[in-house]
């Protein structure tokens, strides 16, 4: 009979922190790394292309989702990759080659497999293949587009013994794939996989259960239930994706994917060169590790960062205990009660208006009169302690009234209010710097992917102050210089 109310102060604190993050617009300045004309052209182009690249990666959605994990768990990962199946940037044609000796037409992959010699006759002279109308023939391929995934700490396996993310030799990304997805993308492999209703990895179970939980849900997260995915339609498999940096054993790094827990299978995909070396390289041929890690606030000697939620969890528990005690007082002693002496011959008290209570004054020597005892109020000290806990949470988390939209008493001037806002936001200066540095690392990776896979020409339309549209053309060839990126993080 112990009530268990919850006043979710943590959720309110997370919302306030996210609102602070969303009020800061991240900006970048790209400057040339030297006086080389190629560097100057690349810096000017990269600086102008930042809004276009951010739209293609859907960075507004990415930052909103990332801010949730950063404010809640104080750590978040970004995965920057190139989606070769996207239709955003159209297609390009890989030309076919025609053997000058035998006249057969071959795809570039076939010539590459035969080391540049004709698979039919062994000849080494080729020309561009054309159709009957004289038009070049080839195989159309999608250009694709840049993409960025947000991964929570629950989805990542990282060695915790390292204190800096740059020193981590590699990581594993884990995610749940449905049986339908496996049968659609890998029909042959799916026949050998053993599907289940729930992954064995505990953190992946927690992530999967979040989709079925709400603030008013009666089932706790510890149940790790599959919710609406139960049944045959909810079967799936855990996929583990390994990204390993270049090392003596793997000079170009290692990228591989493994499906399953009980009977794991290596996923072989020639389109992704998996398993194989890291798929992306920079302008100088060095392999890229396309992961960005952000902390809310660095904790010395530890990879995982800390934040205000770590500080207020105990206070949240204390508030819940106070609320439970207040509710028990209301339920058990706040209602008035009757004292009915033995022998008074009183049958029952209904509480109706005009109730006539008959009792025997001769019982117990005339002292058997029923008495009504009023209920006890909640002690004011409990209300004061509860308010003190709320004040402690605001002080520990740095989410003062001014950040919650409330005007402090006695402050009327706008300049004073603005000063309070700036001083309150200064508590989150380290987190804002981490967000800015992460955005800077993201754009550096996005630029390298743009150099390697982006379309040869892009067009960007912008509305000028005279309400006229202007169009700018960007050439991928102008991105070949070296640049330096500076971020405006709002800290």
C-alpha positions as CSV (number, residue, x, y, z in Angstrom):
1,X,0.0,0.0,0.0
2,X,2.9,2.3,-0.4
3,X,2.2,4.9,-3.2
4,X,4.9,5.4,-5.8
5,X,4.3,8.8,-7.5
6,X,7.0,10.3,-9.8
7,X,7.5,14.0,-10.4
8,X,9.7,13.9,-13.5
9,X,12.1,16.7,-12.8
10,X,14.8,15.1,-14.9
11,X,12.7,15.3,-18.1
12,X,12.0,19.0,-17.5
13,X,15.7,19.6,-16.9
14,X,16.6,17.8,-20.2
15,X,14.0,19.9,-22.1
16,X,15.5,23.2,-20.7
17,X,19.1,22.1,-21.7
18,X,17.9,21.1,-25.2
19,X,16.2,24.5,-25.5
20,X,19.5,26.2,-24.7
21,X,21.3,24.1,-27.4
22,X,18.6,24.8,-30.0
23,X,18.9,28.6,-29.4
24,X,22.6,28.4,-30.5
25,X,23.0,28.4,-34.3
26,X,26.3,26.6,-35.2
27,X,28.3,28.3,-37.9
28,X,31.5,27.6,-39.7
29,X,34.2,29.6,-41.3
30,X,36.5,27.9,-43.8
31,X,39.8,29.5,-44.6
32,X,42.6,28.5,-46.9
33,X,45.6,26.6,-45.5
34,X,48.3,28.7,-47.3
35,X,48.4,31.0,-50.3
36,X,48.0,28.4,-53.0
37,X,45.2,29.4,-55.4
38,X,43.8,25.9,-55.1
39,X,43.5,26.3,-51.4
40,X,41.9,29.7,-51.7
41,X,39.3,28.4,-54.2
42,X,38.6,25.3,-52.0
43,X,38.1,27.5,-48.9
44,X,35.7,29.9,-50.7
45,X,33.7,27.0,-52.1
46,X,33.6,25.0,-48.9
47,X,32.5,28.0,-46.9
48,X,29.6,28.7,-49.4
49,X,28.6,25.0,-49.6
50,X,28.1,24.5,-45.8
51,X,24.3,25.2,-45.9
52,X,23.9,23.0,-48.9
53,X,25.8,20.1,-47.4
54,X,23.9,20.5,-44.0
55,X,20.6,20.3,-45.8
56,X,21.6,17.2,-47.7
57,X,22.7,15.5,-44.4
58,X,19.5,16.8,-42.7
59,X,21.5,18.3,-39.9
60,X,18.6,20.1,-38.3
61,X,17.0,16.7,-37.5
62,X,20.4,15.3,-36.6
63,X,21.2,18.0,-34.1
64,X,17.8,17.8,-32.5
65,X,18.2,14.0,-32.0
66,X,21.8,14.4,-30.9
67,X,20.9,17.1,-28.4
68,X,18.4,14.7,-26.7
69,X,21.1,12.1,-26.1
70,X,23.7,14.7,-25.2
71,X,21.4,16.2,-22.5
72,X,20.1,12.8,-21.3
73,X,23.1,10.5,-21.3
74,X,25.8,13.2,-21.8
75,X,27.5,11.3,-24.7
76,X,26.5,10.8,-28.4
77,X,28.1,9.5,-31.6
78,X,27.7,10.7,-35.2
79,X,28.4,8.4,-38.1
80,X,29.1,10.2,-41.4
81,X,28.7,8.1,-44.5
82,X,27.7,8.2,-48.2
83,X,24.4,6.7,-49.2
84,X,25.0,5.2,-52.6
85,X,21.4,4.2,-53.1
86,X,19.9,7.7,-52.7
87,X,18.3,9.3,-55.7
88,X,18.9,12.9,-54.6
89,X,21.7,13.8,-57.0
90,X,20.6,11.7,-60.0
91,X,22.8,9.2,-61.8
92,X,26.0,9.0,-63.8
93,X,27.1,6.5,-66.5
94,X,30.1,4.2,-66.3
95,X,31.2,3.8,-69.9
96,X,31.7,0.3,-71.4
97,X,34.9,-0.5,-73.3
98,X,35.1,-2.2,-76.8
99,X,38.0,-4.4,-77.7
100,X,39.8,-3.2,-80.8
101,X,40.8,-6.8,-81.8
102,X,37.6,-8.9,-81.3
103,X,35.0,-6.2,-81.1
104,X,33.4,-7.5,-77.8
105,X,32.1,-5.0,-75.2
106,X,33.1,-5.3,-71.6
107,X,32.2,-3.6,-68.3
108,X,35.0,-1.9,-66.4
109,X,34.7,-4.5,-63.6
110,X,35.4,-7.3,-66.0
111,X,38.5,-5.5,-67.4
112,X,39.7,-4.8,-63.8
113,X,39.3,-8.5,-62.9
114,X,41.3,-9.5,-66.0
115,X,44.1,-6.9,-65.2
116,X,43.2,-4.7,-68.2
117,X,43.2,-7.4,-70.8
118,X,40.2,-8.5,-73.0
119,X,38.6,-11.6,-71.3
120,X,37.7,-12.9,-74.8
121,X,40.9,-12.6,-76.8
122,X,43.5,-11.2,-74.5
123,X,44.0,-8.0,-76.4
124,X,45.0,-4.8,-74.7
125,X,43.6,-2.1,-77.0
126,X,40.1,-0.6,-76.3
127,X,37.9,2.2,-77.4
128,X,34.6,3.6,-76.0
129,X,31.6,1.4,-76.8
130,X,28.8,3.0,-78.7
131,X,25.3,1.9,-79.8
132,X,23.9,1.8,-83.3
133,X,23.1,5.6,-83.2
134,X,26.7,6.4,-82.2
135,X,25.9,7.3,-78.6
136,X,28.2,6.1,-75.8
137,X,26.9,3.0,-73.9
138,X,27.5,2.4,-70.3
139,X,26.0,1.3,-66.9
140,X,24.0,3.9,-65.0
141,X,24.9,4.4,-61.3
142,X,23.3,6.6,-58.7
143,X,25.5,9.4,-57.4
144,X,24.0,9.1,-53.9
145,X,24.2,11.6,-51.2
146,X,25.8,12.3,-47.8
147,X,24.1,11.1,-44.7
148,X,24.7,11.3,-40.9
149,X,23.4,8.9,-38.3
150,X,23.0,9.6,-34.6
151,X,23.9,6.8,-32.3
152,X,23.3,6.7,-28.5
153,X,25.9,5.2,-26.1
154,X,23.5,2.1,-25.8
155,X,24.2,1.3,-29.5
156,X,28.0,1.6,-29.3
157,X,30.7,-0.8,-28.0
158,X,33.9,1.2,-27.2
159,X,36.9,0.1,-25.1
160,X,36.4,2.2,-21.9
161,X,40.1,1.9,-20.9
162,X,41.0,4.8,-23.3
163,X,40.6,8.4,-22.0
164,X,40.4,10.1,-25.4
165,X,38.3,9.1,-28.4
166,X,41.1,9.8,-30.8
167,X,43.1,7.0,-29.1
168,X,40.4,4.4,-29.5
169,X,41.6,1.8,-32.1
170,X,38.1,1.0,-33.2
171,X,34.5,0.5,-32.2
172,X,31.4,-1.7,-32.9
173,X,28.0,-0.3,-33.8
174,X,25.1,-2.6,-32.8
175,X,21.6,-2.4,-34.2
176,X,18.5,-4.5,-34.6
177,X,17.4,-5.5,-38.1
178,X,14.1,-7.1,-38.7
179,X,13.8,-10.5,-40.5
180,X,12.0,-8.6,-43.3
181,X,15.0,-6.3,-43.8
182,X,17.4,-9.3,-44.0
183,X,15.2,-11.1,-46.5
184,X,14.9,-8.0,-48.7
185,X,18.6,-7.0,-48.7
186,X,20.3,-10.4,-48.3
187,X,17.9,-13.1,-49.4
188,X,20.5,-15.8,-49.6
189,X,22.1,-15.0,-46.3
190,X,18.7,-14.7,-44.6
191,X,18.1,-18.4,-45.2
192,X,21.0,-19.3,-42.9
193,X,20.2,-16.9,-40.1
194,X,18.5,-17.7,-36.8
195,X,16.0,-15.0,-36.0
196,X,14.6,-14.2,-32.5
197,X,12.3,-11.8,-30.8
198,X,14.9,-10.0,-28.7
199,X,18.7,-9.4,-28.9
200,X,21.0,-10.9,-26.3
201,X,22.9,-7.7,-25.7
202,X,21.3,-5.9,-22.7
203,X,21.9,-2.3,-23.9
204,X,20.4,-3.2,-27.3
205,X,17.4,-4.6,-25.5
206,X,17.0,-1.3,-23.7
207,X,17.1,0.7,-26.9
208,X,14.6,-1.5,-28.6
209,X,12.2,-1.3,-25.6
210,X,12.3,2.5,-25.7
211,X,10.0,2.6,-28.7
212,X,7.1,1.0,-26.7
213,X,7.6,3.1,-23.5
214,X,5.8,6.4,-22.6
215,X,5.8,8.7,-19.6
216,X,2.4,7.2,-18.5
217,X,3.4,3.6,-19.2
218,X,2.7,1.1,-16.5
219,X,5.4,-1.3,-17.4
220,X,9.0,-0.4,-16.3
221,X,11.9,-0.4,-18.6
222,X,13.5,-3.2,-16.8
223,X,11.0,-5.6,-18.4
224,X,12.7,-5.0,-21.8
225,X,9.5,-6.0,-23.6
226,X,9.2,-6.0,-27.3
227,X,5.8,-4.3,-27.1
228,X,3.9,-4.1,-30.4
229,X,6.6,-6.1,-32.2
230,X,5.8,-9.3,-30.5
231,X,4.8,-12.2,-32.7
232,X,6.1,-13.5,-35.9
233,X,6.3,-10.0,-37.5
234,X,8.7,-8.8,-34.8
235,X,11.4,-11.4,-35.5
236,X,14.8,-10.0,-36.3
237,X,18.5,-10.2,-35.7
238,X,21.2,-8.1,-34.1
239,X,23.9,-6.7,-36.5
240,X,27.4,-5.8,-35.3
241,X,29.4,-3.4,-37.5
242,X,33.1,-3.2,-36.8
243,X,35.2,-0.1,-37.7
244,X,38.9,-0.6,-37.0
245,X,41.6,2.0,-37.6
246,X,44.7,1.3,-39.7
247,X,47.2,-0.8,-37.8
248,X,50.2,-3.2,-38.5
249,X,47.7,-6.0,-39.0
250,X,45.3,-4.0,-41.2
251,X,47.2,-1.3,-43.0
252,X,44.1,0.2,-44.5
253,X,41.9,-0.5,-41.5
254,X,39.1,-3.0,-41.3
255,X,35.3,-2.8,-41.9
256,X,33.1,-5.8,-41.4
257,X,29.6,-6.7,-40.4
258,X,28.4,-9.7,-38.4
259,X,24.8,-10.9,-38.1
260,X,23.4,-12.8,-35.2
261,X,24.2,-13.6,-31.6
262,X,23.9,-17.4,-31.1
263,X,25.1,-18.4,-34.6
264,X,26.9,-15.3,-36.1
265,X,27.5,-15.0,-39.8
266,X,29.8,-12.6,-41.6
267,X,27.9,-10.3,-44.0
268,X,29.7,-10.3,-47.3
269,X,28.7,-7.3,-49.5
270,X,30.9,-6.5,-52.6
271,X,28.9,-3.2,-53.0
272,X,30.2,-2.0,-49.6
273,X,33.6,-3.8,-49.9
274,X,32.7,-5.7,-46.7
275,X,34.6,-7.3,-45.2
276,X,37.5,-5.2,-46.3
277,X,39.5,-2.0,-45.7
278,X,37.8,1.2,-44.5
279,X,35.7,2.5,-47.3
280,X,36.5,6.2,-47.3
281,X,39.7,8.1,-47.9
282,X,40.7,11.8,-47.8
283,X,42.2,13.9,-50.6
284,X,45.7,12.5,-49.9
285,X,44.6,8.8,-49.8
286,X,44.6,8.4,-46.0
287,X,41.8,6.2,-44.6
288,X,39.0,8.1,-42.8
289,X,37.5,7.0,-39.5
290,X,34.0,8.4,-40.1
291,X,32.9,8.7,-36.5
292,X,32.4,11.8,-34.3
293,X,32.1,11.6,-30.5
294,X,30.7,14.4,-28.3
295,X,30.6,14.7,-24.5
296,X,28.5,17.0,-22.5
297,X,31.5,17.7,-20.2
298,X,34.8,15.9,-20.0
299,X,35.6,13.9,-16.9
300,X,39.4,13.6,-16.4
301,X,40.8,10.2,-16.9
302,X,37.6,8.8,-18.4
303,X,36.2,8.4,-21.9
304,X,32.6,8.9,-21.0
305,X,31.6,12.4,-20.2
306,X,29.4,13.6,-17.3
307,X,26.6,16.2,-17.0
308,X,23.9,17.7,-14.8
309,X,21.6,14.6,-14.9
310,X,24.3,12.7,-13.0
311,X,24.0,15.3,-10.3
312,X,20.3,15.5,-9.9
313,X,19.3,11.8,-9.9
314,X,19.7,11.5,-6.2
315,X,17.5,14.7,-5.7
316,X,14.9,13.2,-8.1
317,X,14.8,10.1,-5.9
318,X,14.4,12.3,-2.7
319,X,11.5,14.2,-4.3
320,X,9.7,11.0,-5.1
321,X,10.1,9.8,-1.5
322,X,8.7,13.1,-0.2
323,X,5.8,12.8,-2.6
324,X,5.1,9.3,-1.5
325,X,5.2,10.3,2.2
326,X,2.8,13.2,1.5
327,X,0.4,10.9,-0.3
328,X,0.5,8.3,2.5
329,X,-0.3,11.1,5.0
330,X,-3.3,12.2,2.9
331,X,-4.6,8.6,2.5
332,X,-4.1,7.4,6.1
333,X,-4.4,10.3,8.6
334,X,-5.8,13.3,6.7
335,X,-9.4,12.0,6.8
336,X,-11.4,12.6,10.0
337,X,-12.4,9.6,12.0
338,X,-15.0,8.6,14.7
339,X,-14.3,7.1,18.1
340,X,-17.1,4.8,19.1
341,X,-17.0,3.5,22.7
342,X,-18.0,-0.1,23.4
343,X,-21.5,-0.4,24.6
344,X,-22.7,2.9,23.1
345,X,-25.1,1.0,20.8
346,X,-24.1,3.1,17.8
347,X,-24.6,1.1,14.6
348,X,-22.7,3.1,11.9
349,X,-21.7,6.5,10.7
350,X,-22.7,7.2,7.2
351,X,-21.5,10.9,7.0
352,X,-24.9,12.0,5.5
353,X,-26.2,15.5,6.4
354,X,-28.7,15.4,9.3
355,X,-27.5,12.1,10.5
356,X,-29.0,11.2,13.9
357,X,-26.6,9.3,16.1
358,X,-28.2,7.3,18.9
359,X,-26.0,6.3,21.8
360,X,-26.5,5.0,25.3
361,X,-25.4,7.6,27.9
362,X,-25.5,5.0,30.7
363,X,-22.8,2.9,29.1
364,X,-19.4,3.1,30.8
365,X,-20.7,5.4,33.5
366,X,-22.0,8.1,31.1
367,X,-18.7,8.7,29.3
368,X,-19.5,6.6,26.2
369,X,-20.3,9.6,23.9
370,X,-18.9,9.1,20.4
371,X,-16.2,11.6,19.5
372,X,-15.0,12.9,16.1
373,X,-11.2,13.3,15.6
374,X,-10.2,15.7,12.8
375,X,-7.7,14.6,10.2
376,X,-4.1,15.7,10.4
377,X,-2.6,18.1,7.9
378,X,0.6,17.5,6.0
379,X,3.4,19.0,8.0
380,X,4.6,22.3,6.5
381,X,8.2,21.1,6.9
382,X,7.7,18.5,4.2
383,X,6.5,21.2,1.8
384,X,9.6,23.3,2.6
385,X,12.0,20.3,2.2
386,X,10.3,19.5,-1.2
387,X,10.8,23.1,-2.4
388,X,14.4,23.0,-1.2
389,X,15.0,19.9,-3.3
390,X,13.6,21.7,-6.4
391,X,15.9,24.6,-5.7
392,X,18.9,22.2,-5.3
393,X,18.1,20.7,-8.7
394,X,18.0,24.1,-10.4
395,X,21.3,25.0,-8.8
396,X,23.0,21.7,-9.7
397,X,21.7,21.6,-13.3
398,X,22.1,25.3,-13.9
399,X,18.5,25.6,-15.2
400,X,17.4,28.7,-13.4
401,X,14.1,30.5,-13.8
402,X,15.3,32.7,-16.6
403,X,16.0,29.7,-18.8
404,X,12.6,28.2,-18.0
405,X,10.8,31.3,-19.3
406,X,10.1,32.8,-15.9
407,X,11.0,36.4,-14.9
408,X,12.8,36.6,-11.6
409,X,11.2,38.8,-9.0
410,X,12.4,42.4,-8.9
411,X,14.1,42.3,-12.4
412,X,12.4,44.5,-15.0
413,X,15.0,46.0,-17.3
414,X,15.7,44.1,-20.6
415,X,19.5,44.5,-20.2
416,X,19.3,42.9,-16.7
417,X,17.3,40.0,-18.1
418,X,19.7,39.5,-21.0
419,X,22.6,39.5,-18.5
420,X,20.9,36.8,-16.5
421,X,20.4,34.7,-19.6
422,X,24.0,35.0,-20.6
423,X,25.2,34.1,-17.1
424,X,22.9,31.1,-17.0
425,X,24.0,29.9,-20.4
426,X,27.6,30.2,-19.4
427,X,27.1,27.1,-17.2
428,X,26.8,25.2,-20.5
429,X,29.9,26.7,-22.1
430,X,31.8,23.4,-22.2
431,X,28.9,21.5,-23.7
432,X,28.5,24.2,-26.4
433,X,32.2,23.9,-27.2
434,X,31.8,20.2,-27.5
435,X,28.9,20.6,-29.9
436,X,30.8,23.1,-31.9
437,X,33.9,20.9,-32.1
438,X,31.7,17.9,-33.1
439,X,30.1,20.0,-35.9
440,X,33.5,21.0,-37.1
441,X,34.6,17.4,-37.3
442,X,31.4,16.5,-39.1
443,X,31.9,19.1,-41.8
444,X,35.5,18.0,-42.3
445,X,34.3,14.4,-42.9
446,X,31.4,15.6,-45.1
447,X,33.7,17.6,-47.3
448,X,36.0,14.6,-47.8
449,X,33.0,12.5,-48.8
450,X,31.9,15.3,-51.1
451,X,35.3,15.3,-52.8
452,X,35.3,11.6,-53.3
453,X,31.7,10.8,-54.2
454,X,29.8,14.1,-54.7
455,X,28.4,15.2,-58.1
456,X,30.7,17.1,-60.4
457,X,28.4,20.2,-60.3
458,X,25.9,21.5,-57.8
459,X,23.4,24.3,-58.0
460,X,22.3,26.3,-55.0
461,X,19.3,28.8,-55.1
462,X,19.1,31.6,-52.6
463,X,16.6,34.4,-52.2
464,X,18.2,37.8,-52.1
465,X,17.1,41.0,-50.2
466,X,15.4,42.2,-53.4
467,X,13.2,39.1,-53.4
468,X,15.0,37.8,-56.5
469,X,16.4,34.3,-56.8
470,X,20.1,33.9,-57.5
471,X,21.7,30.6,-58.5
472,X,25.2,29.6,-57.7
473,X,27.1,26.7,-59.3
474,X,29.7,24.7,-57.4
475,X,32.2,22.5,-59.1
476,X,33.6,19.5,-57.3
477,X,37.0,20.1,-59.0
478,X,37.4,23.3,-57.0
479,X,37.4,21.3,-53.7
480,X,40.8,19.8,-54.1
481,X,42.8,22.2,-52.0
482,X,43.6,22.1,-48.3
483,X,41.6,24.2,-45.9
484,X,41.1,24.9,-42.2
485,X,37.7,24.9,-40.5
486,X,36.8,27.3,-37.7
487,X,33.6,26.9,-35.8
488,X,31.3,29.5,-34.1
489,X,29.9,27.4,-31.3
490,X,28.0,30.1,-29.3
491,X,30.0,29.4,-26.1
